[in-house]
Amino acid sequence: MKVAICGALGFVGTRVARDLAAAGHEPLLLDVAPRSPHPLAETLLRRHEFRRCDLTDPMSTRIALAGADAVFHAAALGAKVERDRPWETAHLNLMGAVNVLESARREQVSRFVFASSAVVYGDRFGTTAVAESDPRPPATTIYAATKAAGEDLVAAYGAQFGLSGLCLRFMNVYGFQPATMVQRELTARVLERVEAGEPPLIFGDGSAAFDFVHVDDVARAVCSALTADATGTLNVGTGSATTVRDLVELVLRETGSGLAPEYRPGGASPTTLRADTAAADAALGFRAAITLPEGIRQTIAEFRNAAEPCAA
Ligand SMILES: NC(=O)c1ccc[n+]([C@@H]2O[C@H](COP(=O)([O-])OP(=O)(O)OC[C@H]3O[C@@H](n4cnc5c(N)ncnc54)[C@H](O)[C@@H]3O)[C@@H](O)[C@H]2O)c1
């Protein structure tokens, strides 16, 4: 199966492309430019077809998607940039989704998987797991609004045009991200500071808790979703919540660092967000397999491996 990956050279897209190729599929790499700070991107670009496109442009998107059997739409601006670039975030996330869906319809693509996010659940103050059937609260950020709209568009293209679409609500994805990547997650930012001998920063008291899921588990869920026929929305998480404080302590322990975290004002509201994983298990047979300590160790190893040539 030829799978167009929109945003193929990013954090999640690179892992999905690698795993699709390993499973015998043909990844078609779509991104704004044939370069990425991610080391995996270089290998992918050598091995697989790349089509340069701007997903905010309908014609560019249509040409790029030609001949694809399935689509994984991952290109978006996220929570890290929306405050400074709200227009660009809304424009790429909304128009990009519309253009990719419309091109998929015209190209008669048989399967569509959309990268949604746990942000659609908003802030949660209890410890109950969030389930796909929970009511979606009104969005409080541009990013959350665009992910909710993306989910609705996928549902509408399914209802009106029969496009088989599934939205995956990723929880907090972590794993190795080079320091030059703009949209780096908490774990990557904490690890960078620790490896540079600087104390990791915790904004607020660090009691906010999230469902940290390793990017390799996320890629496995996406690959299953592309070949399944489930529609609607599914959570992709581990089912467990870890506080920011515990995550930072884990990174410090696994790196063997003697540093202590530095607390600063601000930070996330005292949310506890963890996924109910039953629906993804039932529909895709997906269960996260990488424990947080294992995933952190793998992330540290990849970080150190990527740093090696520079250190030599
Ligand atoms: N990383 C997380 O923790 C997380 C959590 C929940 C949901 N998600 C969602 O998963 C998806 C993938 O996230 P990621 O972390 O891999 O993001 P990323 O920023 O690493 O990758 C996004 C890719 O999209 C490309 N892109 C940007 N603008 C484009 C355009 N106009 N045309 C074509 N390509 C363009 C970028 O060049 C980049 O390679 C996103 O939709 C994100 O909202 C991520």
PDBQT file of the ligand as one rigid body, heavy atoms in Angstrom, charges set to zero:
ROOT
HETATM    1  N1  LIG A 401       4.176  15.400  19.588  1.00  0.00    +0.000 N 
HETATM    2  C1  LIG A 401       3.138  15.289  20.416  1.00  0.00    +0.000 C 
HETATM    3  O1  LIG A 401       3.259  15.165  21.659  1.00  0.00    +0.000 OA
HETATM    4  C2  LIG A 401       1.745  15.281  19.847  1.00  0.00    +0.000 A 
HETATM    5  C3  LIG A 401       0.685  15.064  20.731  1.00  0.00    +0.000 A 
HETATM    6  C4  LIG A 401      -0.605  15.078  20.220  1.00  0.00    +0.000 A 
HETATM    7  C5  LIG A 401      -0.817  15.268  18.872  1.00  0.00    +0.000 A 
HETATM    8  N2  LIG A 401       0.241  15.484  18.037  1.00  0.00    +0.000 N 
HETATM    9  C6  LIG A 401      -0.029  15.704  16.616  1.00  0.00    +0.000 C 
HETATM   10  O2  LIG A 401       0.720  14.764  15.864  1.00  0.00    +0.000 OA
HETATM   11  C7  LIG A 401       1.100  15.334  14.620  1.00  0.00    +0.000 C 
HETATM   12  C8  LIG A 401       2.584  15.162  14.401  1.00  0.00    +0.000 C 
HETATM   13  O3  LIG A 401       3.270  15.841  15.436  1.00  0.00    +0.000 OA
HETATM   14  P1  LIG A 401       4.855  15.972  15.397  1.00  0.00    +0.000 P 
HETATM   15  O4  LIG A 401       5.271  16.112  16.820  1.00  0.00    +0.000 OA
HETATM   16  O5  LIG A 401       5.423  14.891  14.544  1.00  0.00    +0.000 OA
HETATM   17  O6  LIG A 401       5.031  17.387  14.669  1.00  0.00    +0.000 OA
HETATM   18  P2  LIG A 401       6.360  17.938  13.934  1.00  0.00    +0.000 P 
HETATM   19  O7  LIG A 401       6.334  19.425  14.087  1.00  0.00    +0.000 OA
HETATM   20  O8  LIG A 401       7.573  17.218  14.417  1.00  0.00    +0.000 OA
HETATM   21  O9  LIG A 401       6.133  17.555  12.405  1.00  0.00    +0.000 OA
HETATM   22  C9  LIG A 401       5.236  18.270  11.589  1.00  0.00    +0.000 C 
HETATM   23  C10 LIG A 401       5.757  18.206  10.159  1.00  0.00    +0.000 C 
HETATM   24  O10 LIG A 401       4.841  18.940   9.340  1.00  0.00    +0.000 OA
HETATM   25  C11 LIG A 401       5.595  19.660   8.374  1.00  0.00    +0.000 C 
HETATM   26  N3  LIG A 401       4.854  20.819   7.868  1.00  0.00    +0.000 N 
HETATM   27  C12 LIG A 401       4.644  22.004   8.507  1.00  0.00    +0.000 A 
HETATM   28  N4  LIG A 401       3.991  22.850   7.698  1.00  0.00    +0.000 NA
HETATM   29  C13 LIG A 401       3.770  22.200   6.523  1.00  0.00    +0.000 A 
HETATM   30  C14 LIG A 401       3.158  22.570   5.290  1.00  0.00    +0.000 A 
HETATM   31  N5  LIG A 401       2.627  23.778   5.098  1.00  0.00    +0.000 N 
HETATM   32  N6  LIG A 401       3.135  21.661   4.293  1.00  0.00    +0.000 NA
HETATM   33  C15 LIG A 401       3.700  20.424   4.470  1.00  0.00    +0.000 A 
HETATM   34  N7  LIG A 401       4.287  20.029   5.621  1.00  0.00    +0.000 NA
HETATM   35  C16 LIG A 401       4.323  20.909   6.631  1.00  0.00    +0.000 A 
HETATM   36  C17 LIG A 401       6.840  20.099   9.138  1.00  0.00    +0.000 C 
HETATM   37  O11 LIG A 401       7.888  20.468   8.257  1.00  0.00    +0.000 OA
HETATM   38  C18 LIG A 401       7.139  18.873   9.997  1.00  0.00    +0.000 C 
HETATM   39  O12 LIG A 401       8.030  17.987   9.344  1.00  0.00    +0.000 OA
HETATM   40  C19 LIG A 401       0.627  16.787  14.653  1.00  0.00    +0.000 C 
HETATM   41  O13 LIG A 401      -0.598  16.884  13.967  1.00  0.00    +0.000 OA
HETATM   42  C20 LIG A 401       0.434  17.061  16.122  1.00  0.00    +0.000 C 
HETATM   43  O14 LIG A 401      -0.554  18.070  16.334  1.00  0.00    +0.000 OA
HETATM   44  C21 LIG A 401       1.518  15.483  18.495  1.00  0.00    +0.000 A 
ENDROOT
TORSDOF 0
